[in-house]
Amino acid sequence: MTARTRIATIIGARPQFVKAAAVSRAFRKAPGLQEILIHTGQHFDANMSDVFFTELELPKPDVNLDIHGGGHGAMTGRMMEALESSLVDLQPHAVLIYGDTNSTLAAALVAAKLHIPVFHVEAGLRSFNRRMPEEVNRVVADHLSALLFCPTQRSVTNLANEGITKGVHQVGDVMYDAVLHARAAMLGQAGILETLELKPGGYALATIHRAENTDDEPRFRKVLDYLGGFAKSQPVVFPVHPRTRAVLGRLGIGLNGFKLIDPVSYSDMHRLLAGASVVLTDSGGVQKEAYFHRVPCVTMRDETEWVETIEAGWNRLWTVPDFLPRRVIADYGDGKAAEKIVEAIVGALT
């Protein structure tokens, strides 16, 4: 190890790769900082993990724990055991976490118990539904963090309502940084639209993977029926998450009018998003990415932590008949959230 200030970044899932890539680019420009990248392995196959590191120019992980599968408790426990050993060996000055996955929770708990400061990117989000494992993860992570990087003013307010005001920074959304970077790289490239013989504006894009939808058979069938309504007028392109594919196979469900494909690369996902007439998703990240491409989104959940997208008319819940009037969301920033995060980290550690 060098004498530089060491930041251990813990990631494990696709949305975290996207956010970490933006911040990692900013880290590489900051003298005196060394980022140590630890991949828990939560998303582990090539389409969900490897390709994202390549396309996002994210450095190869320094440590890969290769932990995936099993229930929430088992997975989180195994991650905690492995992370504790890694952090004791690496002795970082701080641990940087993203979002609301099991990897986020495990890293926050271990770092806090080792008395290593925790810095949380995408802090303060709340769906106010504690039945969602992601909600539990983000609440615990926020209450253990020393620096909390909020994407919106509402997330700052959510933290204040829970008594968290110290170390809170509203920086904008790092996913917007990532989309701007991807959009520049995509210019002039046809990619997956040409391969799938799709015309811009001529298809809907669907992603369904959350346990609240896939693990409840009556609800899952209702979700698919709802998506099927869109398939009557246009193809529905459906990159199928491994969990969702397993449920479809177990239930023997066929989907007429759907174009089922494997999970796609980051750049191809953005090509699909940019060309869609509408996005149908239960993913928090995809809701925002749809907005960044100015494509209307229908969220296949009963609530969302990204309430700004609802209020600005670019998103609606599937239980609501129509969108509100549309406007720009200023809170998401100017594409320089990652620079602001690194600046705050340098200020806190030097």
C-alpha positions, -999 to 999 in steps of 0.1 A, spaced: 0 0 0 11 36 -7 8 64 18 -21 78 -1 -56 80 14 -74 48 6 -111 45 -2 -126 10 -3 -155 11 -28 -180 -18 -23 -202 -27 -52 -221 -58 -62 -250 -50 -86 -255 -35 -120 -268 -1 -109 -238 2 -85 -214 -4 -114 -229 25 -133 -227 49 -104 -193 37 -93 -179 42 -128 -188 79 -128 -172 84 -93 -142 63 -101 -134 85 -131 -134 115 -107 -113 96 -82 -86 90 -108 -83 128 -113 -78 134 -75 -42 134 -64 -36 117 -31 -66 93 -33 -64 56 -40 -96 37 -47 -97 0 -38 -126 -17 -56 -143 -46 -39 -169 -66 -59 -192 -88 -37 -203 -108 -66 -241 -102 -61 -245 -98 -99 -220 -124 -112 -228 -135 -148 -212 -119 -178 -243 -100 -189 -250 -87 -155 -215 -79 -144 -184 -85 -166 -196 -65 -196 -204 -35 -174 -169 -32 -162 -156 -33 -197 -181 -8 -212 -181 16 -183 -143 17 -182 -145 6 -145 -112 -8 -133 -110 -45 -126 -119 -52 -90 -90 -54 -66 -110 -80 -46 -139 -102 -59 -157 -120 -32 -179 -141 -56 -209 -142 -32 -243 -146 -48 -274 -167 -43 -294 -177 -13 -318 -157 9 -313 -122 21 -300 -132 55 -276 -159 41 -262 -137 14 -258 -107 36 -241 -128 63 -216 -143 39 -208 -109 25 -202 -95 60 -178 -123 69 -158 -118 37 -159 -80 38 -147 -80 74 -116 -100 65 -109 -78 34 -113 -45 52 -91 -57 81 -64 -66 56 -68 -34 35 -72 -9 63 -89 17 42 -95 52 56 -132 51 45 -157 28 28 -178 41 0 -212 24 -7 -239 29 -33 -277 26 -33 -297 -1 -14 -286 -36 -21 -275 -64 2 -239 -55 -7 -247 -19 6 -261 -32 39 -233 -57 45 -206 -31 38 -222 -5 60 -226 -29 89 -191 -42 87 -174 -8 83 -193 6 112 -183 -22 135 -147 -17 124 -150 20 131 -143 29 94 -162 59 82 -190 51 58 -198 73 29 -232 66 11 -239 77 -24 -277 80 -32 -286 86 4 -320 97 17 -342 79 -7 -374 66 8 -404 46 -5 -418 44 30 -425 7 24 -405 -14 49 -417 -46 31 -392 -37 4 -357 -51 14 -342 -22 -4 -359 2 19 -345 -15 50 -311 -15 35 -310 22 26 -324 32 60 -298 13 79 -270 24 56 -280 61 60 -280 59 98 -245 44 98 -230 69 74 -207 98 81 -211 114 47 -244 112 29 -246 122 -8 -282 130 -17 -294 133 -53 -324 156 -45 -336 181 -20 -364 157 -10 -338 131 0 -321 157 22 -355 164 38 -361 127 43 -328 125 63 -336 156 83 -370 141 93 -350 111 107 -326 134 126 -297 131 101 -283 165 92 -245 162 98 -224 152 68 -253 156 43 -245 169 8 -270 174 -20 -248 167 -51 -273 157 -79 -275 123 -94 -244 104 -104 -266 83 -128 -271 115 -148 -233 118 -150 -232 83 -163 -259 88 -189 -242 119 -203 -210 99 -207 -228 70 -224 -248 93 -247 -216 108 -260 -201 74 -266 -232 62 -284 -234 89 -311 -237 75 -346 -240 39 -334 -270 18 -344 -263 -12 -322 -291 -33 -308 -320 -16 -326 -306 -27 -359 -299 -62 -346 -335 -66 -333 -350 -48 -363 -366 -21 -342 -375 14 -352 -371 43 -328 -405 50 -312 -419 17 -324 -416 -5 -294 -421 -5 -256 -393 -16 -232 -400 -37 -201 -378 -48 -172 -393 -67 -143 -371 -83 -116 -381 -72 -81 -391 -99 -56 -424 -81 -48 -434 -88 -84 -417 -121 -92 -423 -139 -59 -460 -133 -58 -476 -155 -85 -510 -137 -87 -493 -103 -88 -467 -115 -113 -495 -127 -137 -513 -94 -132 -481 -75 -141 -476 -96 -172 -512 -91 -183 -507 -53 -179 -476 -54 -200 -495 -75 -225 -519 -47 -231 -490 -27 -246 -480 -57 -267 -513 -55 -286 -502 -23 -304 -464 -26 -305 -436 -51 -297 -426 -52 -260 -388 -57 -258 -381 -76 -225 -345 -81 -214 -352 -109 -189 -335 -109 -155 -323 -144 -144 -348 -144 -115 -377 -135 -138 -367 -161 -164 -367 -188 -137 -402 -178 -126 -415 -178 -162 -401 -212 -167 -415 -226 -135 -450 -213 -142 -449 -222 -179 -459 -187 -190 -457 -178 -226 -457 -142 -237 -472 -133 -271 -462 -100 -285 -431 -99 -264 -395 -100 -277 -377 -118 -249 -339 -112 -249 -311 -118 -224 -299 -90 -202 -281 -65 -224 -249 -44 -220 -250 -9 -206 -247 8 -239 -273 -14 -256 -297 -7 -227 -294 30 -233 -300 25 -270 -332 6 -261 -342 33 -236 -336 62 -260 -356 46 -288 -386 33 -268 -420 48 -269 -426 40 -233 -407 22 -205 -424 -3 -182 -403 -12 -152 -400 -20 -115 -364 -8 -114 -356 24 -96 -326 32 -118 -345 26 -150 -372 50 -140 -345 78 -138 -327 66 -170 -360 68 -189 -364 104 -177 -328 113 -187 -337 101 -222 -371 120 -219 -391 88 -225 -423 83 -204 -422 55 -178 -448 34 -161 -435 20 -128 -448 -15 -120 -448 -10 -82 -472 5 -57 -448 33 -48 -415 48 -58 -386 64 -41 -381 86 -72 -412 108 -65 -397 137 -85 -402 117 -117 -439 113 -108 -444 149 -99 -427 161 -131 -450 140 -153 -424 116 -168 -433 87 -147 -465 72 -132 -474 41 -112 -493 14 -131 -522 19 -107 -527 55 -119 -545 63 -151 -524 91 -165 -493 113 -162 -492 147 -145 -481 177 -167 -445 174 -177 -416 196 -166 -378 194 -162 -364 180 -129 -337 205 -119 -327 185 -87 -308 159 -107 -280 183 -113 -257 193 -141 -238 160 -147 -210 169 -122 -223 150 -91 -193 126 -91 -169 156 -89 -188 170 -60 -187 137 -42 -149 133 -45 -144 170 -35 -164 164 -3 -145 132 4 -112 149 0 -124 177 23 -135 152 50 -103 131 50 -76 157 46 
